[in-house]
Amino acid sequence: MVVDTPAIGEPRNGERLQKVLARAGLGSRRMCDDLIAAGRVTVDGAVAVLGRRVDPQHDDIALDGVRVVVRNDLVYYLLNKPAGHVATASDPEGRPTVLELVPDEPRVFTVGRLDRDTEGLLLLTNDGELTQLLTHPSHGVVKTYLAEVEGEPAPIALRRLREGVELDDGLTAPATVNLVQHHGATSALEIGIHEGRNRQVRRMCEAIGHPVRRLVRTRIGPLHDHQLRPGESRTLTPSEIRALYEAAVVADAGYAAEPEGGPG
């Protein structure tokens, strides 16, 4: 009789690794078996083998060097923040907060910030590792905004935004900027930045002489959702969570993290 004995270091009552991977959305158990057999899966830094048992609550599982979220106590919400809400846990002035727009339990925190008047996508989670990856200075995940600005910026003004604008806290990093529309007295700009300085997009546009009238964040790295209404939130899918981890891992180093005030 063959006895299925856990290897040294494996949890005796753990789950089969391929089952855990399948539950995390990486494919069928057969497909996950193939991933393990190909040596693409690690557990606590060591290459896993077929039949490996794991403890999802404590073991660090990765595919191709990117963490696989398998803990069942982690939650991820994508919120379409309306104007007027502050991105803090509480506000001494009694203004509404973004935490009022997501479930109370478990407690979550915002990943970065949006200022009170800025609208759009905001990520909230209790996953400290992902929060660190998305906001640490060594990782630069692009955040994309749609800015309604006064007037019509000339090509030289758009070039300043793309190459860097001198602000009171230094030169901004290069940004992606496209003139989407010009109508009457305003224009719409799509702006993508890696940094997260306080009210950065607003200050950049002010510096080129075209103040922002309305600002909406439309994308966080790979995350976007045009169907999410202001004030609504939803949980992320396993593939979206993995996409965020991948974006943080491959993003260029050298960009500043978002401070308390947010980049709006």
C-alpha positions as CSV (number, residue, x, y, z in Angstrom):
1,M,0.0,0.0,0.0
2,V,1.3,3.5,-1.0
3,V,1.1,6.0,1.8
4,D,0.8,9.7,0.8
5,T,3.3,11.2,3.3
6,P,4.0,14.9,3.2
7,A,7.5,15.9,2.4
8,I,9.6,17.7,5.0
9,G,8.2,21.2,5.6
10,E,4.8,20.4,4.0
11,P,1.7,20.9,6.1
12,R,0.4,17.4,6.9
13,N,-3.2,18.5,6.5
14,G,-2.6,20.9,3.7
15,E,-4.4,21.2,0.4
16,R,-3.1,19.9,-2.9
17,L,-1.2,22.7,-4.7
18,Q,-3.0,22.2,-8.0
19,K,-6.3,22.5,-6.2
20,V,-5.3,25.8,-4.7
21,L,-4.0,27.1,-8.0
22,A,-7.2,26.2,-9.8
23,R,-9.3,27.9,-7.1
24,A,-7.1,31.0,-7.6
25,G,-8.2,31.1,-11.3
26,L,-5.1,29.8,-13.0
27,G,-7.0,27.1,-14.9
28,S,-8.3,23.6,-14.4
29,R,-6.5,21.2,-12.1
30,R,-4.9,19.5,-15.1
31,M,-3.6,22.8,-16.4
32,C,-2.3,23.6,-12.9
33,D,-0.6,20.2,-12.8
34,D,1.2,21.1,-16.1
35,L,2.3,24.5,-14.6
36,I,3.8,22.6,-11.6
37,A,5.4,20.0,-13.8
38,A,7.0,22.7,-15.9
39,G,8.7,24.1,-12.8
40,R,6.9,27.5,-13.0
41,V,5.4,27.3,-9.5
42,T,7.3,28.0,-6.3
43,V,6.3,27.6,-2.7
44,D,8.2,29.8,-0.2
45,G,10.8,30.3,-2.9
46,A,11.4,26.6,-3.7
47,V,10.3,25.0,-7.0
48,A,7.2,22.9,-6.3
49,V,6.7,19.3,-7.4
50,L,3.6,17.4,-8.3
51,G,1.7,16.3,-5.2
52,R,2.9,19.2,-3.1
53,R,0.6,20.1,-0.2
54,V,0.4,23.7,1.0
55,D,-1.2,25.9,3.6
56,P,-2.9,28.7,1.7
57,Q,-3.0,31.0,4.7
58,H,0.7,30.9,5.3
59,D,2.6,29.6,2.3
60,D,4.0,32.1,-0.3
61,I,2.9,30.7,-3.7
62,A,4.1,32.2,-6.9
63,L,3.8,31.5,-10.7
64,D,6.7,32.7,-12.9
65,G,7.9,34.8,-9.9
66,V,4.6,36.6,-9.5
67,R,2.6,36.0,-6.3
68,V,-0.6,34.0,-6.5
69,V,-3.2,35.2,-4.0
70,V,-4.7,32.1,-2.4
71,R,-5.7,33.4,1.1
72,N,-9.4,33.6,1.7
73,D,-9.2,36.5,4.1
74,L,-8.0,39.0,1.5
75,V,-10.5,41.3,-0.3
76,Y,-10.1,43.7,-3.2
77,Y,-12.6,46.4,-4.1
78,L,-12.5,48.7,-7.2
79,L,-14.5,51.8,-6.4
80,N,-15.6,54.6,-8.7
81,K,-15.0,57.5,-6.3
82,P,-17.5,60.4,-6.6
83,A,-16.4,63.9,-6.0
84,G,-16.8,65.1,-2.5
85,H,-15.6,62.0,-0.7
86,V,-12.2,61.9,1.0
87,A,-9.9,59.0,0.7
88,T,-9.3,58.5,4.4
89,A,-10.7,56.3,7.2
90,S,-12.3,59.2,9.0
91,D,-12.6,63.0,8.5
92,P,-12.5,65.5,11.4
93,E,-14.7,67.8,9.3
94,G,-17.4,65.2,8.9
95,R,-17.1,64.9,5.2
96,P,-18.1,61.5,3.6
97,T,-15.3,59.0,3.2
98,V,-14.7,56.4,0.5
99,L,-14.8,53.7,3.2
100,E,-18.5,54.4,3.6
101,L,-19.0,53.1,0.0
102,V,-17.5,49.6,0.6
103,P,-18.4,46.8,3.1
104,D,-17.4,47.5,6.7
105,E,-15.8,44.1,7.2
106,P,-13.0,43.1,6.8
107,R,-11.4,46.5,7.2
108,V,-9.7,47.8,4.1
109,F,-7.4,50.7,3.2
110,T,-7.0,52.8,0.1
111,V,-4.1,52.1,-2.3
112,G,-2.8,55.6,-2.8
113,R,-5.1,58.5,-2.7
114,L,-7.4,60.7,-4.7
115,D,-8.1,64.2,-3.5
116,R,-11.7,65.2,-2.5
117,D,-12.6,66.8,-5.8
118,T,-11.1,64.1,-8.0
119,E,-13.3,61.3,-9.3
120,G,-12.7,57.8,-10.6
121,L,-11.1,54.5,-9.9
122,L,-9.7,53.8,-6.5
123,L,-8.5,50.5,-5.2
124,L,-9.2,49.4,-1.6
125,T,-7.8,46.2,0.0
126,N,-6.4,44.6,3.1
127,D,-3.6,43.0,1.1
128,G,-0.6,44.8,2.5
129,E,1.9,43.2,0.1
130,L,0.0,44.4,-3.0
131,T,-0.4,47.9,-1.4
132,Q,3.4,48.0,-0.9
133,L,4.1,47.0,-4.4
134,L,1.7,49.5,-6.0
135,T,2.9,52.5,-3.9
136,H,6.6,51.8,-3.2
137,P,9.1,54.1,-4.9
138,S,10.8,51.2,-6.7
139,H,7.6,50.4,-8.6
140,G,5.9,52.7,-11.1
141,V,2.4,51.5,-12.1
142,V,0.8,54.0,-14.5
143,K,-2.4,55.8,-13.4
144,T,-4.4,57.3,-16.2
145,Y,-6.6,60.4,-15.9
146,L,-9.1,62.3,-18.0
147,A,-8.7,66.0,-17.3
148,E,-11.0,68.7,-18.5
149,V,-8.8,71.8,-18.6
150,E,-9.4,75.5,-19.5
151,G,-8.5,76.5,-23.0
152,E,-6.7,74.5,-25.7
153,P,-3.1,73.6,-24.8
154,A,-0.6,74.3,-27.6
155,P,1.7,71.5,-28.8
156,I,4.6,73.0,-26.9
157,A,2.5,72.9,-23.7
158,L,1.7,69.3,-24.2
159,R,5.4,68.6,-24.8
160,R,6.2,70.1,-21.5
161,L,3.8,67.7,-19.8
162,R,5.3,64.8,-21.6
163,E,8.9,65.7,-20.9
164,G,8.4,67.0,-17.3
165,V,7.1,70.1,-15.6
166,E,9.0,72.0,-13.0
167,L,6.9,72.1,-9.8
168,D,7.7,73.4,-6.4
169,D,8.8,69.9,-5.3
170,G,10.9,69.3,-8.4
171,L,10.7,68.2,-12.0
172,T,8.0,65.7,-12.8
173,A,8.8,62.4,-14.5
174,P,7.8,62.0,-18.2
175,A,4.1,61.5,-18.7
176,T,1.9,60.2,-21.5
177,V,-0.4,63.0,-22.7
178,N,-3.0,63.0,-25.5
179,L,-5.3,65.8,-26.5
180,V,-8.6,64.0,-26.7
181,Q,-11.0,66.8,-27.5
182,H,-11.4,70.5,-27.7
183,H,-14.8,72.1,-27.4
184,G,-15.5,75.7,-26.7
185,A,-13.6,77.0,-23.8
186,T,-12.2,73.7,-22.6
187,S,-10.2,70.7,-23.7
188,A,-10.0,67.1,-22.6
189,L,-6.6,65.6,-21.9
190,E,-5.7,62.0,-21.2
191,I,-2.7,61.9,-18.9
192,G,-0.8,58.9,-17.6
193,I,1.7,59.3,-14.8
194,H,4.0,57.0,-12.8
195,E,4.4,59.3,-9.9
196,G,1.9,60.1,-7.2
197,R,2.7,63.5,-5.8
198,N,0.1,65.5,-4.0
199,R,-2.4,66.9,-6.5
200,Q,0.1,66.2,-9.2
201,V,-2.1,66.3,-12.3
202,R,-3.8,69.5,-11.2
203,R,-0.5,71.2,-10.5
204,M,1.0,70.0,-13.8
205,C,-1.9,71.5,-15.8
206,E,-1.8,74.7,-13.7
207,A,2.0,75.0,-14.5
208,I,1.3,75.1,-18.3
209,G,-1.5,77.6,-17.9
210,H,-4.5,75.3,-18.3
211,P,-6.1,74.7,-14.9
212,V,-8.2,71.6,-14.3
213,R,-12.0,72.0,-14.1
214,R,-12.7,68.3,-13.7
215,L,-10.5,65.3,-13.1
216,V,-11.3,61.6,-13.4
217,R,-9.0,58.7,-12.9
218,T,-9.9,56.1,-15.6
219,R,-7.3,53.4,-15.1
220,I,-5.0,51.9,-12.5
221,G,-2.3,49.9,-14.3
222,P,-4.3,47.2,-16.1
223,L,-7.5,48.0,-14.1
224,H,-10.4,49.8,-15.8
225,D,-14.2,49.6,-15.8
226,H,-16.4,51.9,-17.8
227,Q,-19.6,50.3,-16.5
228,L,-18.9,51.2,-12.8
229,R,-21.1,54.1,-11.8
230,P,-20.0,56.8,-9.4
231,G,-20.3,55.6,-5.8
232,E,-20.4,51.9,-6.9
233,S,-17.7,49.3,-6.1
234,R,-17.1,45.7,-7.0
235,T,-14.7,43.0,-6.1
236,L,-11.7,42.2,-8.3
237,T,-11.6,39.0,-10.3
238,P,-8.6,36.6,-9.7
239,S,-7.2,37.5,-13.1
240,E,-7.4,41.2,-12.2
241,I,-5.6,40.7,-8.9
242,R,-2.8,38.7,-10.7
243,A,-2.6,41.4,-13.4
244,L,-1.9,44.0,-10.7
245,Y,0.8,41.9,-9.2
246,E,2.3,41.4,-12.6
247,A,2.2,45.2,-13.4
248,A,3.9,46.0,-10.1
249,V,6.7,43.4,-10.7
250,V,7.5,44.5,-14.3
251,A,7.0,48.3,-13.8
252,D,10.0,50.4,-14.2
253,A,11.8,51.4,-11.0
254,G,12.6,54.9,-9.9
255,Y,9.2,56.5,-9.5
256,A,7.9,58.1,-6.3
257,A,5.1,56.5,-4.2
258,E,1.8,58.3,-3.7
259,P,1.8,60.5,-0.6
260,E,-1.2,61.1,1.6
261,G,-2.7,63.8,-0.5
262,G,-2.9,61.8,-3.7
263,P,-2.0,62.7,-7.3
264,G,-5.3,64.2,-8.4
